[in-house]
Amino acid sequence: MNILTFDLEEWYIYQLYPKGGKDYYLPLLDRYLNEVLDMLSQQQLNATFFCLGMVAKEYPDVIKKIARQGHEIGCHSDQHQWVTALTPELFYRDTKNAIDALENIIGKKVQGYRAPAFSIGRSTQWALPILKEVGIEYDCSIFPTNRDFGGFPGFQENSPCIISYNNKAIKEFPISTHSVLGKQIAYSGGGYLRLLPYAFIRSFMLKEPYVMSYCHIRDFDAEQKRMLNLRYFKNYYGIQHAFMKLSRLIHDFEFMSVEAANRTIDWAAVPIVQL
């Protein structure tokens, strides 16, 4: 089971950084999104796009364009605030606002959620029952190893499971990892797509029965204005070849959306993780 997802946030968060202004970056973002959508259409492939509520409010045509092509729209929060920076009350409000904005645009229920920066971890696991409360059916936020700004090291499952917390259960699609020298490493995200040789990623995928792949539009935005900071290498290395690698992946492997995977899985047979 290979799942393809995109975290769609740049239309909103680019304005928070010196990216050259909307006249500069909006045409670039639209162009790269169109290239992604065209590639998926050519492969007759549907993916899941986890979108910000603020993108739905400020650029509804972007969300409509994705949904019209048959892709699933999921929730990626309202304003891309990490869960670690929110109280339960603020998290509820943020998520509900985002879901309402997205559902108003697409005219159907939003079933899936992914936290910004994979920021549901040991200290924020209280967020999972809140997702259930606001109508989310499945979560895709667990990053079962160490990660900058997020991650859930110690989480034992590397495949779809059910998480139970405070007697409330939710379906979980964690990020996939691969064991290298006894250490679990992630490899299927946009940053890893840029950083790792394609042969490594392909080899890992061939050995794993479940892969959750995720990308951002900025992973392909080779023309973006670059910000000099401590994460410069991680943010920009390999960006020229990222789109080509994604194209090779979807030619070499079969992918599906989270929505399709949810229908495929026998949830009565998956592990239950008690937190």
N, C-alpha and C positions, 0 to 999 in steps of 0.2 A: 504494500500500500504506500504509494508516493503521493503526497499532498502538496499542492502549490498554493502559496499565499503571498499577498503583498500588503505591506503596511503603508497606507496612503495618508500622508500627513504634511507633505512639503508645501502645499498651497497655503497652509496656515503658518507653519513654523518658520518658513523662509523669511517672513516679514519680521521675525524677532531677531534676525541677524543681518549683518551688512552684506546682503546678497545682490545689491545693485538696484533694488527697487522693482516693483511689480511689472513695469514695462519691459524690464530685462528678463526676469526669471519666469514669469507666467507663460510666455510663448515656449520657452525651453521645456518646462514641465509638461505642458500640453503635448508638445511634440514627442517627448520620450514616452509619455503614457500612450499616445496613439501608436507608437511603434510596438509597445508591449501588447496592446490590444490586437493589433494587426497580426502579430506573430501567433498569439493564442487562437485567433480566428482561423488562421491558415492551418493550424494543427487540430482544429475542432476541439479545443480544450477549454474547459471552464475552470476558473480558479476562484479563490476567496480573496476579497479585498477588504481588509480591516481599515475603516475610515474614521476620521475625526468628525465629531458633530459640527465643529466650527467650519470644516470644509463644506459640509452639507449646507450650512447656513449662508456662507459667503460665496460658494461656488457650486450651487446645486446642479448645474449642467455637467460638472465633472462626475458627480455621483450617478446622474441619470444616464450618462454615456456608458459607464461601466455596467450598470444594471441592464440596460437595453441589449447588451451583447450576451446576456445570460449568465453573468458572473454573480456569485454570491456577495452581498454586502454585509460585512460584520462591523462590530463596534470596536474602535480603538481609543475610546475615551472622548471627552468633549474638547479639551484644550491641551491634550498631551501632557498633563501633569502626572508625575509618577505617583503611584499609590502610596509609596513611603512618605510622601509629603502631605497626605490627606488624612483626615479623620474619617471614621466610618460614615458619619453624617454627610461630609463633603463628598466622599466617594459615591455614596448613593445618589446624591444630587447630580454630580458630574456625569455618572453613567446614565442615569435616567434622562437627563437633558440631551445627551448624545443619541441615545436610542430613539427618542421622540423625533429629533431632527432628521435622522436617517430614515425612519419609517414614514415620515411625512413626505419624503422625496420619492422613495421607491414603492410605496403603497403596499408593503407587506412586512411581516414580522422579521425582526433581526434576531437571529438565533445564536450567533457566535460572538465572542469577545476575546480581545487580546490587550493586555495591559501595556502602556508605554514602557519601553526599556525592560520588559519582562519583570516588572517590579512587584509582582505577587510572589512573595517568598515566605520564609519562616516567620518573620515579624509582621507580615501583612496577610496571613492566611485567612484572617477574619473577613477579607473581601469576597471570598468564594461564596458563602451563603447569601451575601448581598446581591451577587450576580443572579443567583437563583430567584431572589425576591423581585428583581426588576424584569424577570422574564427571559433571561439568558439560558439557553439549553445546554451549550457546551462552551468550555473555556479553552483557550490556546495560549496561556500565559506562563506556564511553568517551564523554566529553563533549568534542567536538573543538574547544574554544575555551577561553578563560580563564573561570575560575569560582572563587567563594569556596570555599576548603578543598579544591578538587579541580580537575578539568579536565585536558585533554590538548591544549593549543595546539600546532599544527603537525601534528596528525593529519589526513591528507589526505582520507580517505573520509567522505562524508556519506550513506552508504547501506550496506546489509548487505554484509559482506566477510568474508574469512578473514584472521586475524592469525597470522603465523608468528613465533615467538620461540624461539631456541635449538632449532631444528628440530622444534618442537612447534606444532601448528596448532589454532586454535579458531575457531568461527563467532562473528562479532561483529555486533550490532545497535547501532550508535552512536546517540547522541541527534542528532536532526535540527537543522540550522541553515538560515538563510536569509540571502542576501547583501543587505545594506543599505549603500549608498554604499561598496561595496568591502570591507565588513567582515562576517564571518560572525557572526550573532547567533542565540542560541537563543530559542525562542518557544513551545514546546509543553509546558512543564512547569507544575506547579501554581502556582508563584510568578508565572510569566509570564501564566498564565490570569487571575490576580488583577490584575496590574499593567497589562497591555496591553488596549486596547479590543478588543472581540470582532471588529470589522471588520478589524483588522490581522491577527489570528490567522487568520481565515477566508481573507483574501487571500493570506497566505503559504502556507497549506495548499493552496489551489487551484493554486499555481504549482509545488509540489514533488511529485515522484512517490513520495516516501517520507517518512512522518512517524512518529516515535516520540514518543508523548504519554505523560506520566507525571504522576500526582497523588499527594498524601498526604491522608489523612482530615482532618488538621488544616487543610488548605486550605479546607475547608468548615465548620470548627468555629467559627462566629461567636460562640459563647457562651464560648469558652475564656478562662480567666484570662490576661491579657496581662502579659508581662514587659517592663519598661522597660529597653532596652539600645540599642546602636548600630544594631541591625538591626530596630528597631521598625517602621519604615515598610515594609521589605521583608517582614517577617513577617506583617503584619496588613492592609496596604492592600488594599482591594477584596474582602475576605473575605466581605462580605455578598452579593456577586453571583457568587461563583465557581461555586457549584452550578448556578445558572441558565445560566452560560456553558458548563459541561460538558454540560448537558442540550441546549443548542442545538447544540453540536458533534456529539454523537452522533445528533442528528436530521438535521443537514446533511451528514454524511459517513458512509461505511461504515468500520467499524473491525473489527479482529480481534485475537486474542491473539498473543503471540510464538510459541506452540506452533503455531498455524495458519499463521503467516507462514513458519515454518521448513519446514513441509511444502510450501508453495507455491513457495519459491525454488529455482531451479536452481543449486545451490551450485557446480557445475562451471564456471559462467559468470561468477561474481562475481570482483572484484579480490582479489588476494592482497597483503596489506600485510606487508612484512618489517620487523621492528623490530630 
